[in-house]
């Protein structure tokens, strides 16, 4: 039921992506890729099945072979209508037949394959059984950067999604906060994101006062009060590409401490952003942001990684986290979102989506990062 | 974003389910169960994570051990609020730590485990690597009937969901069909299901004329015309339990052939229903329905299995399909939904949810199965 989306890509675009993916897989020593319904399949073929069920739908890519989409016969008409359908061969199967054996017939029985992270264990186990000599690695492990580098058309869509999220912030900062439950402001965010073109809203976090100290608090029935810090973190998909931005606002005048904590997070976010340049490691972005917060004495209150990639999902590699040594490459898009979380009191998070250019980072969110006062 | 739901169950109910599941697993020779976010986890704990991501959330059940929920630290507060939280131990992990090693520490390293069908391949592969001596089977393979037999409270919820779907049909048969696109009637179905208490709508199939010959056609922009057969197939979750019913209506007077095909499907549905009794095999239900259609000369046009189980999802074991020899047990709930699909012309499907009682089947959908004429 989540939004499959008509991004403006043609069968030729999908053919090019599938060829590149198969080539990248071969270069990495893989015999092929097994792609399940979800973001990988959408990105490679434009196809979203009507529902994800126990019936196997699987795109099989191997260098030097035509792409094959194994699909339940009942859903073949849907698959035929996908934008990328002309670039692949459909192989449908009917209830009672064994789609795993049919898949195995297409492949090197002793190969190592990359498989979509979110492929069902049900299907992986059946494939392992049908091909006992084969081995598998998750796509995130094997080819983490497969979807990470966006081309020009994708960057345009990412920028449009970011602009729509920014337009949402410009409106939400003017709605009433004090006296309303978080859930009402969250509903405003949902409505605004959709009005600005989002077909899917993934999260509308409104975390007021002590709720702000839980980075994953969504929005509840707490009534926002004057004097509250409020973390806003919202995004979704617009034309199939993701937005995700956070701003922390204050209802009325903040205390000196609140202002100081916000300043530290803002400085950390700036430092993370400045660390973005081709060739830097992902962990450098995390370190740069974390250093600022640690130096200010709040290191133990920054309890998550600094960022995550974004594209046809709002949450994907590359991750800006200690230990991630892969280099940044122009065209990558990810969040830079440090935070400080003071248990029982309040939290602050500031987040922009940043894309890597030859010259450094470019923010796809450009609303004020200074502490905004709301009413 | 799909509806987590507050079914009226207590921590004691969830404790009993987890104990039963662990015992059933041990009886089946399994060292334990690995339960991923989704229907298994909801059924066993009442917990739905705020989002399903690459971060591991996993319920670990093993006979003689307390249930443990491995959960990202960020989501621990959400997990604490789950109805079943009091019946389990939370073990949270922070970004950068290895949750698979932590999971392995809880388990017999050389055991065989059942794992949720929809667990991500990413997680299964990491668990296989962390426990190289272990092996895994999908829960559908290992314990297909784990959630299949509903207790009295669950049957009440199933009956209420069925009644809500029936109320939806009674209203939809009176809306205008001719001259409106399928998608508008589908929107009516969505609205009516929600008005009758559904918190989640899974499908609203409106397949008119030739679209009816594709069993998985959802609803498109085809304008329904006088003379069309229209397959309606709709359902979702109400208080966490599923509805799913199909009726085929006709816009204006049907032809003799249309009436005959509808009669055959109705007779097949009746035969499938009558085959339902404790101890009969699942495949007997399929055979009974299929025989009627084959005898009438339409065997090649009945291109799917006769039914699927339903409970906290609208699509689960047991399956009424040739080759499924497991016996029906009182408390099981599943669809009986034969159909005839004439390519390029029209389709007919009639579907009720049926539950097994000591005395035979009991329909949870009771609207007219005769061909209903709409305008």
Interface residues (C-beta under 8 A of the other chain):
Chain A: X1 X2 X36 X50 X51 X53 X54 X73 X74 X75 X77 X78 X94 X95 X96 X115 X116 X117 X118 X119 X120 X121 X122 X123 X124 X125 X126 X136 X137 X138 X140 X141 X200 X201 X202 X203 X214 X215 X216 X217 X218 X303 X304 X305 X315 X321 X322 X323
Chain B: X1 X2 X36 X50 X51 X53 X54 X73 X74 X75 X77 X78 X94 X95 X96 X115 X116 X117 X118 X119 X120 X121 X122 X123 X124 X125 X126 X136 X137 X138 X140 X141 X201 X202 X203 X214 X215 X216 X217 X218 X303 X304 X305 X315 X321 X322 X323
